[in-house]
Amino acid sequence: MSESVFADRIVQNLLDTDFYKLTMMQAVLHNYPNVEVEWEFRCRNSEDLRPYLAEIRYQFERLADLSLSADQLGFLERISFLKPDFLRFLGLFRFNLRYVHTGIEDGELFIRLRGPWLHVILFEVPMLAIISEVRNRYRYREIQLVQAREQLYRKFDWLTANASSEELSELQVADFGTRRRFSYRVQEEVVNVLKHDFPGRFVGTSNVHLSRELNMKPLGTMAHEWIMAHQQLGPRLIDSQIAALDCWVREYRGLLGIALTDCITTDAFLGDFDLFFAKLFDGLRHDSGDPILWAEKAIAHYHKLGIDPMSKTLVFSDSLSLPRALEIFRALRGRINVSFGIGTNLTCDIPGVEPMSIVLKMAACNGQPVAKISDEAGKTHCKDPNFVAYLRHVFQVPAQPGKE
């Protein structure tokens, strides 16, 4: 009998999420426990998701059943920088559906979250995983787990044929594929195969539940929302990135030191990433724009500050595949340390399956708009074009006509 690609539950438990949601959640508890936020869903490839609304709502409602077991809390307690007060809070945490608003608007599925940042922060990843899997359950009922497994081994064969043994010993790959996975079962299988058979160095997964199941350290630091929120939390917009980095440093005291650069654009970020931060943070994460150009900017910045780039790490996480990762690795090898977080291309790459491009992003903080501009015009996210214009003006980021 063939193995089913779909489990009974789409979201297994509260740990079935990306680790950076927990690290940010702790920082929110300690620094911004009363901040109100709004989030909005967007399907970038304009797929009609309206037929799935009833099932999506039902699966959202099932989130309210989730809570942490003593064993799950015990796993988190072994992570030194997760503090006892945060773990006590997490032990009491439940998803509250009154912060969730769904429906049809202007002919499209809409999902909005409104409520305290502390209480809505964990919705993003499981919600996206639900939307992805519900859609796939309707569209690809015939898919079997063996197809995902065979596709992964084909990638391993390609990598073994195209990379030297020396390159494979240095190539670090992680799974970042929770939010747009084909299904939970597929991600579970992919991570299990990666752990046991990946020809390079598999360094772990961002999924906390799978990290616990497979006895690995979960991976992740911060996401765009951390820097976006500070656009409305600090005294001046021009100081918002500095405030976000400074608060992170105070929270984690040098741990979790990979900073995300493209919230407003990497050029604007590097203008704020001075010697203090460059020494404190272990490296930077790439999430939009040309990865090689971005890496060259980062290396030049470290050189300018008198820092040896080989003491730092660049993490790449934007639409990666193994061939693309190998290409970037070769371009930067021996100049700076690199690691690759691969998402959709690992957990939703099955022959005949078209993955979705879906996001759930913070749109407002304390009643005021926030924005992500990024290094790629199509990834600009803000509901208020006037605020984007103001943000560009303050940080001296030129507009890209007709692309936003």
C-alpha positions as CSV (number, residue, x, y, z in Angstrom):
1,M,0.0,0.0,0.0
2,S,1.4,3.4,-1.0
3,E,2.1,6.0,1.8
4,S,-0.3,8.9,2.0
5,V,1.2,12.3,1.4
6,F,-1.4,13.9,3.8
7,A,-1.6,13.4,7.6
8,D,-4.8,13.8,9.6
9,R,-3.7,17.1,11.0
10,I,-2.1,19.8,8.8
11,V,-0.4,21.5,11.8
12,Q,0.9,18.9,14.2
13,N,1.3,21.1,17.4
14,L,2.5,24.5,18.5
15,L,6.1,23.6,17.7
16,D,5.2,22.9,14.0
17,T,6.4,26.4,13.1
18,D,9.6,28.2,12.2
19,F,12.1,28.8,15.1
20,Y,12.4,32.5,14.5
21,K,8.8,33.0,15.4
22,L,9.6,31.8,18.9
23,T,12.8,33.8,19.2
24,M,11.0,37.0,18.1
25,M,8.0,36.1,20.4
26,Q,10.3,36.1,23.4
27,A,11.7,39.5,22.4
28,V,8.2,40.8,22.0
29,L,7.2,39.5,25.4
30,H,10.1,41.2,27.1
31,N,10.0,44.5,25.1
32,Y,6.7,45.1,23.5
33,P,4.0,43.1,25.3
34,N,1.2,45.6,24.6
35,V,1.9,46.5,21.0
36,E,-1.0,46.1,18.5
37,V,-0.4,44.9,15.0
38,E,-2.2,44.0,11.8
39,W,-1.3,41.4,9.2
40,E,-2.5,40.8,5.7
41,F,-2.4,37.7,3.4
42,R,-1.3,37.9,-0.2
43,C,-1.2,35.3,-3.0
44,R,1.5,36.7,-5.3
45,N,0.7,34.3,-8.2
46,S,-3.0,35.5,-8.2
47,E,-4.4,31.9,-7.8
48,D,-8.1,31.8,-7.0
49,L,-8.3,30.4,-3.5
50,R,-12.0,31.2,-2.8
51,P,-13.1,27.6,-3.3
52,Y,-11.1,26.5,-0.3
53,L,-12.3,29.1,2.1
54,A,-14.6,26.8,4.2
55,E,-11.9,24.2,4.6
56,I,-9.2,26.8,5.4
57,R,-11.5,28.3,8.1
58,Y,-12.1,24.8,9.6
59,Q,-8.3,24.2,9.7
60,F,-7.7,27.6,11.3
61,E,-10.3,26.7,14.0
62,R,-8.4,23.5,14.7
63,L,-5.4,25.6,15.7
64,A,-7.3,26.7,18.8
65,D,-7.0,23.0,20.1
66,L,-3.2,23.2,20.2
67,S,-1.1,23.5,23.3
68,L,2.4,22.5,24.4
69,S,2.9,19.2,26.2
70,A,5.4,18.8,29.0
71,D,7.8,17.0,26.7
72,Q,7.6,19.7,24.1
73,L,8.3,22.4,26.8
74,G,11.2,20.2,28.0
75,F,12.8,20.3,24.6
76,L,12.6,24.2,24.6
77,E,14.0,24.3,28.1
78,R,17.2,22.8,26.8
79,I,17.7,25.9,24.6
80,S,19.8,28.2,26.8
81,F,18.5,31.5,25.6
82,L,14.8,30.7,25.9
83,K,14.0,32.2,29.3
84,P,11.8,30.6,32.0
85,D,9.2,33.5,32.0
86,F,8.8,33.0,28.2
87,L,8.5,29.3,28.5
88,R,5.8,29.7,31.2
89,F,3.9,32.0,28.9
90,L,4.3,29.6,26.0
91,G,3.0,26.8,28.2
92,L,-0.2,28.8,28.7
93,F,-0.5,30.1,25.1
94,R,-3.5,29.2,22.9
95,F,-4.4,30.5,19.4
96,N,-7.2,33.0,19.8
97,L,-9.4,33.1,16.8
98,R,-11.0,36.4,17.6
99,Y,-7.9,38.0,16.1
100,V,-8.5,36.3,12.8
101,H,-10.7,37.7,10.0
102,T,-11.4,35.8,6.8
103,G,-13.7,36.1,3.8
104,I,-14.0,37.1,0.2
105,E,-13.2,40.7,-0.8
106,D,-12.9,42.2,-4.3
107,G,-13.2,38.6,-5.7
108,E,-10.3,37.3,-3.7
109,L,-9.7,35.4,-0.5
110,F,-8.7,37.7,2.3
111,I,-7.1,36.9,5.7
112,R,-6.4,39.6,8.2
113,L,-5.0,39.4,11.7
114,R,-5.6,42.2,14.2
115,G,-4.5,42.1,17.8
116,P,-1.6,42.2,20.3
117,W,1.7,41.3,18.5
118,L,2.4,38.8,21.3
119,H,-0.8,36.9,20.6
120,V,-0.9,37.0,16.8
121,I,2.9,36.4,16.0
122,L,2.5,32.6,15.9
123,F,-0.3,32.6,13.4
124,E,1.8,33.3,10.3
125,V,3.6,30.0,9.6
126,P,0.8,27.5,10.5
127,M,-1.7,29.6,8.5
128,L,0.5,29.6,5.4
129,A,1.1,25.9,5.8
130,I,-2.7,25.3,6.1
131,I,-3.5,27.4,3.0
132,S,-0.8,25.5,1.0
133,E,-1.8,22.0,2.1
134,V,-5.6,22.6,1.8
135,R,-5.1,23.8,-1.8
136,N,-2.9,20.8,-2.5
137,R,-5.3,18.3,-1.0
138,Y,-7.9,19.6,-3.5
139,R,-5.6,19.9,-6.6
140,Y,-3.2,17.0,-6.2
141,R,-5.1,14.1,-4.5
142,E,-3.2,11.5,-6.4
143,I,0.3,12.5,-5.3
144,Q,2.2,9.9,-3.3
145,L,5.0,10.3,-0.8
146,V,7.4,8.2,-2.9
147,Q,7.2,10.9,-5.6
148,A,8.6,13.6,-3.2
149,R,11.3,11.1,-2.0
150,E,12.4,10.2,-5.5
151,Q,12.6,13.8,-6.6
152,L,14.9,14.5,-3.6
153,Y,17.2,11.7,-4.5
154,R,17.4,12.9,-8.1
155,K,18.7,16.2,-6.6
156,F,21.2,14.3,-4.5
157,D,22.4,12.5,-7.7
158,W,22.8,15.8,-9.5
159,L,24.7,17.3,-6.7
160,T,27.0,14.3,-6.3
161,A,27.7,14.3,-10.1
162,N,28.4,18.1,-10.2
163,A,30.2,18.9,-7.0
164,S,33.6,17.6,-5.8
165,S,33.9,15.7,-2.6
166,E,35.8,18.6,-1.1
167,E,32.9,21.0,-2.1
168,L,30.3,18.6,-0.7
169,S,32.2,18.5,2.7
170,E,31.8,22.3,2.9
171,L,28.3,22.9,1.4
172,Q,25.9,23.6,4.3
173,V,22.2,23.3,3.6
174,A,19.2,23.7,5.9
175,D,15.4,23.2,5.4
176,F,13.5,26.4,5.6
177,G,10.3,25.0,4.0
178,T,7.5,25.0,6.6
179,R,5.3,27.8,5.3
180,R,4.9,26.7,1.7
181,R,5.3,22.9,2.1
182,F,3.2,20.6,-0.1
183,S,2.1,18.9,3.1
184,Y,3.4,18.1,6.6
185,R,4.1,14.5,5.6
186,V,6.3,15.7,2.7
187,Q,8.3,18.1,4.9
188,E,8.8,15.3,7.5
189,E,10.0,12.9,4.8
190,V,12.3,15.5,3.2
191,V,13.9,16.5,6.5
192,N,14.4,12.8,7.4
193,V,16.0,12.0,4.1
194,L,18.2,15.1,4.3
195,K,19.4,14.2,7.8
196,H,20.4,10.6,6.8
197,D,21.4,10.8,3.1
198,F,22.2,14.4,2.0
199,P,25.6,14.2,0.2
200,G,26.7,17.6,1.6
201,R,26.4,19.0,5.2
202,F,22.8,19.1,6.3
203,V,22.8,21.5,9.2
204,G,19.2,21.3,10.3
205,T,15.7,22.6,9.9
206,S,13.8,25.8,10.9
207,N,10.8,23.6,11.9
208,V,10.9,23.3,15.7
209,H,8.7,20.2,15.8
210,L,10.8,18.3,13.3
211,S,14.0,19.4,15.1
212,R,12.6,17.8,18.2
213,E,11.5,14.6,16.4
214,L,14.8,14.2,14.7
215,N,17.0,15.4,17.6
216,M,18.5,18.5,15.9
217,K,18.9,22.1,16.9
218,P,16.2,24.3,15.4
219,L,17.5,27.2,13.2
220,G,16.4,30.8,12.9
221,T,16.9,34.3,14.3
222,M,14.7,37.1,13.0
223,A,12.3,37.9,10.2
224,H,11.1,41.1,8.4
225,E,8.4,41.7,10.9
226,W,10.9,42.5,13.7
227,I,12.5,45.4,11.7
228,M,9.2,46.5,10.2
229,A,7.5,46.9,13.5
230,H,10.2,49.2,14.7
231,Q,9.2,51.7,12.0
232,Q,6.4,52.6,14.4
233,L,8.0,51.7,17.7
234,G,11.0,54.0,17.8
235,P,11.2,57.8,18.2
236,R,12.3,58.4,14.6
237,L,11.8,56.5,11.4
238,I,15.5,57.0,10.4
239,D,16.6,55.2,13.6
240,S,14.1,52.3,13.2
241,Q,16.7,49.7,12.0
242,I,19.2,50.7,14.6
243,A,16.5,50.4,17.3
244,A,15.5,46.9,16.0
245,L,19.1,45.7,16.0
246,D,19.9,47.2,19.4
247,C,16.8,45.7,21.0
248,W,17.8,42.3,19.6
249,V,21.3,42.6,20.9
250,R,20.0,43.4,24.4
251,E,17.7,40.5,24.3
252,Y,20.1,37.8,23.1
253,R,23.5,39.2,24.2
254,G,25.4,38.1,21.1
255,L,23.5,34.9,20.4
256,L,21.2,34.4,17.4
257,G,23.5,36.8,15.5
258,I,22.3,36.6,11.9
259,A,20.7,39.9,10.8
260,L,18.2,40.3,7.9
261,T,19.3,43.1,5.6
262,D,16.6,43.7,3.0
263,C,13.6,45.2,4.9
264,I,14.3,48.7,3.5
265,T,17.1,47.6,1.0
266,T,20.5,46.3,1.8
267,D,22.1,49.7,1.0
268,A,19.9,51.3,3.7
269,F,20.7,48.5,6.1
270,L,24.5,48.7,5.7
271,G,24.3,52.4,6.3
272,D,23.1,51.5,9.9
273,F,25.2,48.3,10.3
274,D,28.2,50.0,11.8
275,L,31.3,48.5,13.5
276,F,29.3,47.9,16.8
277,F,26.7,45.8,15.1
278,A,29.1,44.2,12.6
279,K,31.2,42.9,15.4
280,L,28.3,41.7,17.5
281,F,26.3,39.9,14.8
282,D,27.8,36.7,13.4
283,G,26.5,37.4,9.8
284,L,23.8,38.5,7.5
285,R,20.8,36.8,5.7
286,H,19.9,37.4,2.1
287,D,16.2,37.2,1.1
288,S,15.8,39.3,-2.1
289,G,17.7,40.6,-5.1
290,D,20.9,39.3,-6.8
291,P,22.6,37.0,-4.2
292,I,26.1,37.5,-5.6
293,L,25.9,41.3,-5.8
294,W,24.5,41.3,-2.3
295,A,27.4,39.2,-1.0
296,E,29.9,41.5,-2.7
297,K,28.3,44.4,-0.8
298,A,28.5,42.5,2.5
299,I,32.1,41.5,2.0
300,A,33.1,45.0,1.0
301,H,31.3,46.4,4.0
302,Y,33.2,44.0,6.4
303,H,36.5,45.0,4.7
304,K,35.7,48.7,5.1
305,L,35.1,48.1,8.8
306,G,38.4,46.2,9.2
307,I,36.6,42.9,9.9
308,D,37.9,39.6,8.3
309,P,34.9,38.3,6.2
310,M,36.0,34.8,7.0
311,S,35.0,35.4,10.6
312,K,31.4,36.0,9.4
313,T,28.6,34.0,7.7
314,L,26.2,34.8,5.0
315,V,22.9,32.9,5.0
316,F,21.0,32.7,1.7
317,S,17.3,32.0,1.8
318,D,15.7,33.4,-1.4
319,S,14.1,31.0,-3.8
320,L,17.0,28.6,-3.7
321,S,17.6,25.3,-5.4
322,L,20.7,23.0,-4.9
323,P,22.2,24.1,-8.3
324,R,21.8,27.8,-7.4
325,A,23.2,27.1,-3.9
326,L,26.3,25.4,-5.5
327,E,26.7,28.3,-7.9
328,I,26.7,30.9,-5.0
329,F,28.9,28.7,-2.9
330,R,31.6,28.5,-5.7
331,A,31.5,32.2,-6.2
332,L,32.1,33.0,-2.6
333,R,34.2,30.0,-1.4
334,G,37.3,31.1,0.6
335,R,36.1,34.7,0.8
336,I,33.3,34.4,3.4
337,N,31.4,31.6,5.1
338,V,28.1,30.7,3.5
339,S,25.1,28.6,4.4
340,F,21.8,27.9,2.5
341,G,18.3,27.7,3.7
342,I,16.2,26.1,1.0
343,G,12.4,26.2,1.3
344,T,9.8,25.5,-1.4
345,N,12.3,23.7,-3.7
346,L,12.7,21.1,-1.0
347,T,9.3,20.8,0.6
348,C,7.0,21.5,-2.4
349,D,9.0,20.2,-5.4
350,I,7.1,17.2,-6.9
351,P,6.7,16.5,-10.6
352,G,3.4,18.0,-11.9
353,V,2.9,20.2,-8.8
354,E,2.9,23.9,-9.1
355,P,3.8,25.6,-5.8
356,M,2.1,28.8,-4.6
357,S,3.8,32.1,-3.8
358,I,1.9,33.2,-0.7
359,V,2.8,35.5,2.2
360,L,1.2,36.8,5.4
361,K,3.0,40.1,6.3
362,M,2.7,42.7,9.0
363,A,0.8,45.7,7.5
364,A,0.5,48.0,10.6
365,C,1.9,48.5,14.0
366,N,0.2,50.5,16.7
367,G,-2.4,51.7,14.1
368,Q,0.2,53.0,11.7
369,P,1.5,51.5,8.4
370,V,4.8,49.6,8.2
371,A,6.5,48.5,5.0
372,K,9.0,46.0,3.5
373,I,10.7,47.4,0.4
374,S,13.4,44.7,-0.1
375,D,16.0,44.5,-2.9
376,E,13.4,43.3,-5.4
377,A,10.6,45.5,-6.6
378,G,7.9,42.8,-6.8
379,K,8.4,42.0,-3.1
380,T,7.4,45.5,-1.8
381,H,4.7,45.0,0.8
382,C,2.7,47.9,2.3
383,K,-0.9,48.9,2.2
384,D,-0.1,52.6,2.2
385,P,1.8,53.9,-0.9
386,N,2.3,57.3,0.9
387,F,4.2,55.6,3.7
388,V,6.4,53.7,1.2
389,A,7.2,57.0,-0.5
390,Y,8.0,58.6,2.9
391,L,10.2,55.6,3.9
392,R,12.1,55.9,0.6
393,H,12.6,59.6,1.2
394,V,13.9,59.2,4.7
395,F,16.4,56.4,3.8
396,Q,17.2,57.9,0.4
397,V,16.1,54.8,-1.5
398,P,15.1,55.6,-5.1
399,A,11.7,54.5,-6.3
400,Q,11.3,51.9,-9.1
401,P,8.6,53.4,-11.3
402,G,5.7,51.1,-12.3
403,K,6.9,48.2,-10.2
404,E,5.2,48.8,-6.9
